[in-house]
Amino acid sequence: MDASRFRKTTGSTDGRTADEKPDRTGEGESGTGGGRPEGVGGAAGDIALSSATGRWVLFTTVLGSSMVLLDGTAVNVALPRIGADLDASLAGLQWAVNAYLLTLAGLILLGGSLGDRYGRRRIFVVGVLWFAVSSAMCGLAPSAELLVGARGLQGVGGALLTPGSLAIIQAVFRPQDRAGAVGTWAGLGGVAGAVGPLLGGWLAGGPGWRWVFLINLPLAALTVAVALRHVPENRDESASGRFDVPGAVLAALSLCSLTYALTAASTQPLAALVTGGAAVLLGAAFIVAERRSPHPMVPLGLFRVRMFSYTNVVTILIYGALAAVSFFLVLQLQTTAGFSPLVAGLALLPLTLLMLAFSSRAARLGKRIGPHVPLTAGPVVATAGVLLMLRIGPDASYFADVLPAGVGLGAGMTLLVAPLTATVLDSVDVGRAGTASGINNAAARTGGLVSVAAIPSVVGLSGDEYRSPADVDAAFHGATLTCAGLLGCAAVVAWLFVRPKPPRQETVDAVCRTCSLSAPPQAAERERLTGGRSGPGGTDAAHLPDRE
């Protein structure tokens, strides 16, 4: 990146250009403009992590992103109680999960662009408020239909605040403090993901499932108050051009039509056929719109890089399997095995704890031997863990049946997630790392969306059958084998097609700090470490080398 070009676009607080001022703050490395914050002391890009303002910034970004992580993992555990209370069909429960994933996956890239243009703090606060209002609507929903609508709105809030939380950290802290801030943010976010199922189980089995949503209200109020008081406003002064609104709308409509078609396939085949055809047409229109857009949300040129395309296929298969396992496992444990929601919430705890403890070591292993072996062996180990779930039945024991399966799945995911993310980032030019990471994150959520919509129809579970232990038990075994097959396919694709060189050290450092369970981590820290930029101002994806 041309440093002189950056200095011309960086904000100033006293009328002098950056060329006329000594570079004491490292703003030239941050890639963000904004000069003095609006109404907050301390300049963006010049805040120390050890300062009071730095601690407040970290606190509010962690708290905001943790709401999304908590909600994403806690709601699954509460699904049986939600279905019983609202007299919802299985399709209603599927939509309660998928409406959230749909808007989150479809709009998360646009949310990051809005923050760059209009101010990261502003969009972050708007996202938190939106998330809080929609959470209240979820908690007060008198019917399954209204709950589904509110969940869709909740995903919009998540798409606004999720990119902003990490972007704020990258923009406001001094360069020497960013790595520590990102590490703390990622670690505490992982703790929130681990606590989510336990909190959801406790709330669903105690005060009631509505509190899974209502608990977000005080958290959001605290987040907004701290953000407005302590977080400096910052934006990318060089951001220009129109937003790709048509692309975002077409992507969301296509995913929505596809989700409806898959969900209704077993009960309304004609409607499923019509909406499936609409999904194909909308998807084609999305591709045309992206090709013609001067600032596409998804630069299609990235998919000319074979390694990037293959790794995203692996991502979709793996996270699709993980989402379906999470959906069916809580039904099996509560409906068939008779576990309480709290104990059911313990089922995937080993997975999260193993990832928290060993993801950094897995990233270093991928650096040492290359990601080919971890990306092949990881899905194989995870497949073994999923197959162990076949032992979970009416008389299941947590320690004898559930825990070993959770450990096996967790070991496989721990082995593969960090090398998977590193491969995505290293498959493209550094200037497109942020865009590639965002697409990979959206691909993971799309995989989960499709699997939760499709697999119940594949295994013949529909209507009110999720309340029948015998029906759930039969469907769970079919779903378990299907998810094992998806993981096996991921291993085959990785073995045959994903043969990259070992990742760069800065990529390993970044993914060590930001490994996540719900979706692959974002790449902001990797870009800062290498001095790259993402988005419309980065390298033209159409001219990227076809990396092996």
C-alpha positions as CSV (number, residue, x, y, z in Angstrom):
1,M,0.0,0.0,0.0
2,D,1.2,3.5,-0.9
3,A,1.9,5.3,2.4
4,S,1.7,8.7,0.8
5,R,-1.7,7.9,-0.5
6,F,-2.9,7.0,2.9
7,R,-1.6,10.1,4.6
8,K,-3.6,12.3,2.2
9,T,-6.8,10.6,3.3
10,T,-6.2,10.5,7.1
11,G,-8.1,12.9,9.2
12,S,-6.3,15.7,11.1
13,T,-7.3,17.5,14.2
14,D,-5.4,20.8,13.8
15,G,-5.6,21.6,10.2
16,R,-2.2,20.2,9.3
17,T,-1.8,17.2,7.0
18,A,-0.3,14.0,8.3
19,D,2.8,14.8,6.2
20,E,3.3,17.9,8.3
21,K,2.9,16.2,11.7
22,P,5.2,13.7,13.4
23,D,3.9,10.2,13.3
24,R,3.7,9.3,17.0
25,T,0.5,7.4,17.0
26,G,0.9,4.8,14.3
27,E,-2.2,6.1,12.5
28,G,-0.4,5.4,9.2
29,E,-0.5,1.7,10.1
30,S,-4.1,1.5,11.2
31,G,-5.8,2.2,7.9
32,T,-8.5,4.3,9.6
33,G,-9.3,7.9,9.5
34,G,-11.4,10.0,11.7
35,G,-8.9,12.2,13.6
36,R,-10.3,13.3,16.9
37,P,-13.2,11.2,18.2
38,E,-16.6,12.9,18.3
39,G,-17.3,13.7,21.9
40,V,-14.8,11.3,23.4
41,G,-11.3,12.1,24.7
42,G,-8.3,10.4,23.1
43,A,-7.6,9.9,19.4
44,A,-8.6,6.9,17.4
45,G,-5.4,4.9,16.7
46,D,-3.6,6.3,19.8
47,I,-5.3,4.5,22.7
48,A,-3.2,2.3,25.0
49,L,-4.7,-1.0,26.1
50,S,-3.6,-0.3,29.6
51,S,-5.4,3.0,29.8
52,A,-8.8,3.5,31.4
53,T,-10.3,4.3,28.0
54,G,-8.6,1.3,26.4
55,R,-10.2,-1.0,29.0
56,W,-13.6,0.5,28.5
57,V,-13.3,0.1,24.7
58,L,-12.4,-3.6,25.1
59,F,-15.2,-4.1,27.6
60,T,-17.9,-2.7,25.4
61,T,-16.7,-4.5,22.2
62,V,-16.5,-7.8,24.1
63,L,-19.9,-7.3,25.7
64,G,-21.5,-6.4,22.4
65,S,-20.1,-9.4,20.4
66,S,-20.8,-11.7,23.3
67,M,-24.5,-11.0,23.0
68,V,-24.5,-12.5,19.5
69,L,-22.4,-15.5,20.6
70,L,-24.6,-16.2,23.6
71,D,-27.8,-15.9,21.6
72,G,-26.5,-18.1,18.8
73,T,-25.6,-21.0,21.2
74,A,-28.3,-20.6,23.9
75,V,-31.3,-20.6,21.7
76,N,-30.8,-24.2,20.3
77,V,-30.9,-25.6,23.9
78,A,-34.2,-23.8,24.5
79,L,-35.9,-25.1,21.3
80,P,-37.9,-27.9,22.8
81,R,-39.3,-25.6,25.5
82,I,-40.1,-22.9,22.9
83,G,-41.9,-25.5,20.8
84,A,-44.0,-26.7,23.7
85,D,-44.9,-23.3,24.9
86,L,-45.8,-21.8,21.5
87,D,-47.3,-25.0,20.1
88,A,-44.8,-24.7,17.2
89,S,-44.3,-27.3,14.5
90,L,-40.8,-28.5,13.7
91,A,-40.8,-26.1,10.7
92,G,-41.4,-23.3,13.2
93,L,-38.3,-24.4,15.2
94,Q,-36.3,-24.6,12.1
95,W,-37.2,-21.1,11.1
96,A,-36.5,-19.8,14.6
97,V,-32.9,-20.9,14.0
98,N,-32.7,-20.1,10.3
99,A,-34.4,-16.7,10.2
100,Y,-31.5,-15.4,12.4
101,L,-28.8,-17.1,10.3
102,L,-30.5,-15.9,7.1
103,T,-30.3,-12.2,7.8
104,L,-26.9,-12.5,9.6
105,A,-25.3,-14.4,6.7
106,G,-26.9,-12.2,4.1
107,L,-26.0,-8.8,5.5
108,I,-22.8,-9.3,7.6
109,L,-20.6,-8.1,4.7
110,L,-22.8,-5.0,4.1
111,G,-22.7,-4.3,7.9
112,G,-18.9,-4.0,7.8
113,S,-19.0,-1.6,4.8
114,L,-21.6,0.6,6.6
115,G,-19.3,1.0,9.6
116,D,-16.3,1.9,7.4
117,R,-18.4,4.6,5.7
118,Y,-20.6,6.1,8.4
119,G,-18.5,5.4,11.5
120,R,-17.8,2.1,13.2
121,R,-19.0,3.2,16.6
122,R,-22.2,4.6,15.2
123,I,-23.1,1.4,13.3
124,F,-22.0,-0.7,16.3
125,V,-24.3,1.2,18.6
126,V,-27.2,1.0,16.1
127,G,-26.6,-2.7,15.8
128,V,-26.7,-3.2,19.6
129,L,-29.9,-1.2,19.9
130,W,-31.5,-3.1,17.0
131,F,-30.4,-6.4,18.5
132,A,-31.9,-5.4,21.9
133,V,-35.2,-4.3,20.5
134,S,-35.6,-7.4,18.4
135,S,-34.5,-9.5,21.5
136,A,-37.4,-7.9,23.4
137,M,-39.7,-8.8,20.5
138,C,-38.5,-12.4,20.7
139,G,-38.9,-12.6,24.4
140,L,-42.5,-11.3,24.2
141,A,-43.5,-13.2,21.1
142,P,-47.0,-14.8,21.6
143,S,-46.7,-17.1,18.6
144,A,-44.1,-19.0,16.6
145,E,-44.7,-16.8,13.6
146,L,-43.9,-13.6,15.5
147,L,-40.9,-15.2,17.0
148,V,-39.5,-16.1,13.6
149,G,-40.0,-12.6,12.4
150,A,-38.3,-11.2,15.4
151,R,-35.4,-13.6,15.0
152,G,-34.9,-12.3,11.5
153,L,-34.7,-8.8,12.8
154,Q,-32.3,-10.0,15.4
155,G,-30.0,-11.3,12.7
156,V,-29.9,-7.8,11.1
157,G,-28.7,-6.3,14.4
158,G,-26.1,-9.0,14.6
159,A,-24.9,-8.3,11.1
160,L,-24.4,-4.6,12.1
161,L,-22.6,-5.1,15.4
162,T,-20.5,-8.2,14.7
163,P,-18.1,-6.7,12.2
164,G,-18.0,-3.4,14.1
165,S,-16.8,-4.9,17.4
166,L,-13.5,-6.2,16.0
167,A,-13.1,-3.2,13.6
168,I,-13.3,-0.8,16.5
169,I,-10.5,-2.6,18.2
170,Q,-8.3,-2.4,15.1
171,A,-9.0,1.2,14.6
172,V,-8.7,2.8,18.1
173,F,-5.8,1.0,19.7
174,R,-2.1,1.7,19.2
175,P,-0.4,-0.7,16.7
176,Q,1.6,-2.3,19.5
177,D,-1.5,-3.0,21.6
178,R,-3.8,-4.4,18.9
179,A,-2.5,-7.9,19.1
180,G,-3.2,-8.1,22.9
181,A,-6.6,-6.4,22.5
182,V,-7.6,-8.9,19.7
183,G,-6.4,-11.8,21.8
184,T,-8.4,-10.7,24.8
185,W,-11.5,-10.0,22.7
186,A,-11.2,-13.5,21.1
187,G,-10.6,-15.3,24.4
188,L,-13.5,-13.7,26.2
189,G,-15.7,-14.3,23.1
190,G,-14.8,-17.9,23.3
191,V,-15.8,-18.0,27.0
192,A,-19.2,-16.5,26.0
193,G,-19.7,-19.2,23.4
194,A,-18.9,-21.8,26.0
195,V,-21.3,-20.3,28.6
196,G,-24.1,-19.9,26.0
197,P,-25.5,-23.5,26.1
198,L,-25.2,-23.6,29.9
199,L,-26.9,-20.3,30.3
200,G,-29.6,-21.2,27.8
201,G,-30.3,-24.5,29.5
202,W,-30.5,-22.9,32.9
203,L,-32.8,-20.2,31.8
204,A,-35.0,-22.5,29.7
205,G,-35.3,-24.9,32.6
206,G,-35.7,-22.2,35.3
207,P,-37.1,-18.7,34.7
208,G,-38.3,-19.7,31.2
209,W,-37.1,-19.7,27.6
210,R,-38.1,-16.0,27.1
211,W,-35.3,-14.9,29.4
212,V,-32.8,-16.4,26.8
213,F,-33.7,-13.3,24.8
214,L,-34.7,-10.8,27.5
215,I,-31.3,-11.1,29.2
216,N,-29.9,-9.2,26.2
217,L,-31.7,-6.0,27.3
218,P,-29.5,-5.0,30.3
219,L,-26.4,-6.2,28.5
220,A,-27.3,-3.9,25.5
221,A,-28.0,-0.9,27.7
222,L,-24.6,-1.2,29.4
223,T,-22.9,-1.7,26.0
224,V,-24.4,1.4,24.5
225,A,-23.8,3.5,27.5
226,V,-20.1,2.6,27.6
227,A,-19.7,2.9,23.8
228,L,-21.1,6.4,23.7
229,R,-19.0,7.5,26.7
230,H,-15.7,5.9,26.0
231,V,-15.3,4.7,22.4
232,P,-13.9,7.2,19.9
233,E,-15.7,7.5,16.6
234,N,-13.7,6.3,13.6
235,R,-14.2,5.6,9.9
236,D,-12.3,4.9,6.7
237,E,-12.0,8.3,5.1
238,S,-11.0,6.7,1.8
239,A,-14.2,4.6,1.6
240,S,-16.2,5.7,-1.5
241,G,-18.6,4.4,-4.1
242,R,-22.1,3.0,-3.7
243,F,-23.1,0.2,-1.4
244,D,-24.0,-3.1,-3.1
245,V,-27.6,-3.0,-1.9
246,P,-28.9,-5.0,-4.9
247,G,-26.4,-7.7,-4.2
248,A,-27.3,-7.9,-0.5
249,V,-31.1,-8.0,-1.3
250,L,-30.7,-10.7,-4.0
251,A,-28.5,-12.8,-1.8
252,A,-31.0,-12.6,1.1
253,L,-34.0,-13.4,-1.1
254,S,-32.2,-16.3,-2.7
255,L,-31.2,-17.8,0.6
256,C,-34.7,-17.2,2.0
257,S,-36.3,-19.0,-1.0
258,L,-33.9,-21.9,-0.8
259,T,-34.5,-22.2,3.0
260,Y,-38.2,-22.3,2.5
261,A,-38.0,-24.8,-0.3
262,L,-35.8,-27.2,1.8
263,T,-37.9,-26.7,5.0
264,A,-41.2,-27.4,3.1
265,A,-39.9,-30.2,0.9
266,S,-41.5,-33.0,3.0
267,T,-44.9,-31.4,3.7
268,Q,-45.5,-29.0,0.7
269,P,-43.6,-30.4,-2.3
270,L,-45.3,-28.2,-4.9
271,A,-44.5,-25.0,-2.9
272,A,-41.0,-26.3,-2.3
273,L,-40.5,-26.8,-6.1
274,V,-41.8,-23.3,-6.9
275,T,-39.6,-21.6,-4.3
276,G,-36.7,-23.7,-5.2
277,G,-36.9,-22.5,-8.7
278,A,-37.2,-19.0,-7.5
279,A,-34.0,-19.5,-5.4
280,V,-32.2,-20.6,-8.5
281,L,-33.3,-17.5,-10.5
282,L,-32.5,-15.2,-7.7
283,G,-29.1,-16.7,-7.3
284,A,-28.4,-16.3,-11.0
285,A,-29.6,-12.6,-10.7
286,F,-27.2,-12.2,-7.8
287,I,-24.3,-13.4,-9.8
288,V,-25.1,-11.1,-12.7
289,A,-25.5,-8.1,-10.3
290,E,-22.1,-8.9,-8.7
291,R,-20.4,-9.1,-12.1
292,R,-21.8,-5.7,-13.1
293,S,-21.4,-3.9,-9.7
294,P,-18.3,-1.5,-9.5
295,H,-18.2,-2.3,-5.8
296,P,-19.5,-5.9,-5.4
297,M,-20.3,-7.3,-2.0
298,V,-18.8,-10.6,-3.1
299,P,-16.0,-10.1,-5.7
300,L,-16.6,-13.1,-7.9
301,G,-13.0,-12.9,-9.1
302,L,-11.9,-14.4,-5.8
303,F,-13.5,-17.7,-6.8
304,R,-11.1,-17.9,-9.7
305,V,-8.5,-18.8,-7.0
306,R,-9.0,-22.5,-6.8
307,M,-7.7,-22.9,-3.3
308,F,-10.1,-20.2,-2.1
309,S,-13.1,-22.0,-3.7
310,Y,-12.1,-25.5,-2.5
311,T,-11.6,-24.3,1.1
312,N,-15.0,-22.6,1.1
313,V,-16.5,-25.9,0.0
314,V,-14.8,-27.6,2.9
315,T,-16.1,-24.8,5.2
316,I,-19.7,-25.2,4.0
317,L,-19.6,-29.0,4.6
318,I,-18.0,-28.8,8.0
319,Y,-20.2,-26.0,9.5
320,G,-23.3,-27.5,7.9
321,A,-22.6,-30.7,9.7
322,L,-21.9,-28.9,13.0
323,A,-25.1,-26.9,12.8
324,A,-27.3,-29.9,12.2
325,V,-25.6,-31.9,15.0
326,S,-26.3,-29.0,17.4
327,F,-29.9,-28.8,16.3
328,F,-30.7,-32.6,16.5
329,L,-28.6,-33.3,19.6
330,V,-30.6,-31.0,21.9
331,L,-33.8,-32.6,20.6
332,Q,-32.5,-36.1,21.2
333,L,-31.1,-35.4,24.7
334,Q,-34.3,-33.6,25.9
335,T,-37.0,-35.5,24.1
336,T,-35.6,-39.1,23.9
337,A,-33.1,-39.3,26.7
338,G,-35.1,-37.1,29.1
339,F,-32.2,-34.8,30.0
340,S,-33.0,-31.4,31.5
341,P,-32.1,-28.3,29.4
342,L,-29.2,-27.6,31.6
343,V,-27.6,-31.0,31.2
344,A,-28.3,-30.9,27.5
345,G,-26.4,-27.6,27.3
346,L,-23.4,-29.5,28.6
347,A,-23.3,-31.7,25.5
348,L,-21.1,-29.5,23.3
349,L,-19.1,-27.9,26.2
350,P,-16.1,-30.2,25.5
351,L,-16.0,-29.0,21.9
352,T,-15.8,-25.3,22.9
353,L,-13.3,-25.9,25.8
354,L,-11.0,-27.9,23.5
355,M,-11.0,-25.2,20.9
356,L,-10.3,-22.5,23.5
357,A,-7.4,-24.5,24.9
358,F,-5.7,-25.9,21.8
359,S,-6.7,-23.9,18.7
360,S,-3.4,-21.9,18.9
361,R,-1.4,-25.1,19.0
362,A,-3.4,-26.4,16.0
363,A,-2.5,-23.2,14.1
364,R,1.2,-23.7,14.9
365,L,1.0,-27.3,13.8
366,G,-0.5,-26.2,10.5
367,K,2.4,-23.7,10.1
368,R,4.9,-26.5,10.8
369,I,3.6,-29.3,8.6
370,G,1.2,-27.4,6.3
371,P,-2.6,-27.4,6.5
372,H,-3.2,-30.4,4.2
373,V,-2.9,-33.0,7.0
374,P,-4.9,-31.1,9.6
375,L,-7.7,-30.3,7.1
376,T,-8.0,-34.0,6.2
377,A,-7.5,-35.5,9.6
378,G,-9.7,-33.0,11.5
379,P,-12.9,-34.0,9.7
380,V,-12.1,-37.7,10.0
381,V,-11.7,-37.3,13.8
382,A,-14.9,-35.2,14.0
383,T,-16.7,-37.9,12.0
384,A,-15.7,-40.5,14.6
385,G,-17.0,-38.2,17.3
386,V,-20.3,-37.8,15.5
387,L,-20.6,-41.6,15.0
388,L,-20.2,-42.1,18.7
389,M,-23.4,-40.1,19.1
390,L,-25.3,-43.1,17.7
391,R,-25.0,-44.5,21.2
392,I,-27.2,-41.8,22.6
393,G,-30.7,-43.1,23.1
394,P,-33.5,-43.4,25.7
395,D,-31.2,-44.7,28.4
396,A,-28.1,-42.6,27.6
397,S,-25.6,-41.5,30.2
398,Y,-23.9,-38.2,29.9
399,F,-20.5,-39.5,31.0
400,A,-20.6,-42.8,29.1
401,D,-22.3,-41.7,25.9
402,V,-22.5,-38.0,25.5
403,L,-19.1,-36.8,26.8
404,P,-17.0,-39.2,24.6
405,A,-18.8,-38.1,21.5
406,G,-18.4,-34.4,22.4
407,V,-14.7,-34.9,23.0
408,G,-14.2,-36.6,19.7
409,L,-16.1,-33.9,17.8
410,G,-14.2,-31.2,19.7
411,A,-10.9,-32.8,18.9
412,G,-11.6,-32.9,15.2
413,M,-12.9,-29.3,15.1
414,T,-9.9,-28.1,17.1
415,L,-7.5,-29.7,14.7
416,L,-9.1,-28.2,11.6
417,V,-10.6,-24.8,12.3
418,A,-7.3,-22.7,12.6
419,P,-5.6,-24.3,9.6
420,L,-8.9,-23.9,7.6
421,T,-9.0,-20.1,8.3
422,A,-5.2,-19.7,7.6
423,T,-5.7,-21.4,4.3
424,V,-8.5,-19.1,3.3
425,L,-6.5,-16.0,4.2
426,D,-3.3,-17.2,2.4
427,S,-5.2,-18.3,-0.7
428,V,-5.7,-14.6,-1.8
429,D,-3.6,-11.5,-2.0
430,V,-3.2,-9.8,1.4
431,G,-5.2,-6.8,0.2
432,R,-8.2,-9.0,-0.1
433,A,-7.8,-10.9,3.2
434,G,-10.6,-9.1,4.9
435,T,-13.1,-9.7,2.0
436,A,-12.0,-13.3,1.8
437,S,-12.5,-13.8,5.5
438,G,-15.9,-12.2,5.4
439,I,-17.0,-14.5,2.5
440,N,-15.7,-17.5,4.4
441,N,-17.6,-16.5,7.5
442,A,-20.8,-16.0,5.5
443,A,-20.2,-19.4,3.8
444,A,-20.1,-21.1,7.2
445,R,-23.3,-19.6,8.3
446,T,-24.9,-20.5,4.9
447,G,-23.9,-24.1,5.4
448,G,-25.6,-24.1,8.8
449,L,-28.7,-22.5,7.3
450,V,-29.0,-25.0,4.5
451,S,-28.4,-28.1,6.7
452,V,-30.9,-27.1,9.4
453,A,-33.5,-26.5,6.7
454,A,-32.8,-29.7,4.6
455,I,-31.7,-32.5,7.0
456,P,-35.0,-32.8,8.9
457,S,-36.8,-33.4,5.6
458,V,-34.1,-35.9,4.5
459,V,-34.6,-38.0,7.7
460,G,-38.4,-37.7,7.7
461,L,-39.0,-35.5,10.7
462,S,-41.8,-32.9,10.4
463,G,-44.8,-31.5,12.0
464,D,-45.2,-32.3,15.7
465,E,-43.0,-35.4,15.5
466,Y,-40.2,-33.7,17.4
467,R,-42.3,-34.2,20.5
468,S,-42.3,-38.0,20.1
469,P,-39.3,-39.8,21.6
470,A,-39.5,-42.7,19.1
471,D,-39.7,-40.4,16.1
472,V,-36.9,-38.1,17.3
473,D,-34.7,-41.2,18.1
474,A,-35.1,-42.5,14.5
475,A,-34.6,-39.1,12.9
476,F,-31.5,-38.5,15.1
477,H,-29.8,-41.6,13.9
478,G,-30.5,-40.7,10.3
479,A,-29.3,-37.1,10.9
480,T,-26.1,-38.3,12.7
481,L,-25.2,-40.5,9.7
482,T,-25.9,-37.6,7.3
483,C,-23.7,-35.3,9.3
484,A,-20.9,-37.9,9.4
485,G,-21.2,-38.2,5.6
486,L,-20.9,-34.4,5.3
487,L,-17.7,-34.4,7.4
488,G,-16.4,-37.4,5.4
489,C,-17.0,-35.4,2.1
490,A,-15.1,-32.5,3.7
491,A,-12.1,-34.8,4.4
492,V,-12.1,-36.1,0.8
493,V,-12.3,-32.6,-0.7
494,A,-9.5,-31.4,1.6
495,W,-7.3,-34.5,0.7
496,L,-7.8,-34.2,-3.0
497,F,-7.8,-30.5,-3.6
498,V,-6.5,-28.5,-0.7
499,R,-2.7,-28.7,-1.0
500,P,-1.4,-25.2,-0.1
501,K,2.0,-24.2,1.1
502,P,2.4,-23.7,4.9
503,P,0.7,-20.3,5.9
504,R,2.7,-17.2,6.6
505,Q,3.6,-16.5,10.2
506,E,1.4,-13.4,10.5
507,T,-1.6,-15.5,9.4
508,V,-0.8,-18.1,12.1
509,D,-0.6,-15.3,14.7
510,A,-4.0,-13.9,13.6
511,V,-5.9,-17.2,13.6
512,C,-4.4,-18.2,16.9
513,R,-6.0,-15.2,18.5
514,T,-9.4,-15.4,16.9
515,C,-10.5,-19.0,16.5
516,S,-14.3,-19.4,16.9
517,L,-16.8,-22.1,17.0
518,S,-19.9,-20.5,15.4
519,A,-18.0,-19.4,12.2
520,P,-14.4,-18.9,11.0
521,P,-12.8,-15.8,12.5
522,Q,-12.4,-12.6,10.7
523,A,-9.0,-11.4,9.3
524,A,-8.6,-7.9,10.6
525,E,-5.6,-8.6,12.7
526,R,-3.8,-10.4,9.9
527,E,-4.3,-7.4,7.6
528,R,-2.9,-5.0,10.2
529,L,0.1,-7.2,10.8
530,T,0.9,-7.2,7.1
531,G,-0.2,-3.6,6.3
532,G,-2.8,-4.7,3.8
533,R,-6.3,-3.3,3.2
534,S,-9.5,-5.0,2.2
535,G,-12.6,-4.0,0.5
536,P,-13.1,-1.9,-2.6
537,G,-9.8,-0.2,-2.3
538,G,-7.7,-3.4,-2.2
539,T,-6.3,-5.5,-4.9
540,D,-8.6,-6.2,-7.8
541,A,-9.8,-9.8,-7.3
542,A,-10.0,-10.3,-11.0
543,H,-6.2,-10.0,-11.2
544,L,-5.4,-12.3,-8.3
545,P,-2.9,-15.1,-9.0
546,D,-4.4,-18.6,-9.2
547,R,-2.6,-19.8,-6.0
548,E,-2.1,-23.5,-5.4
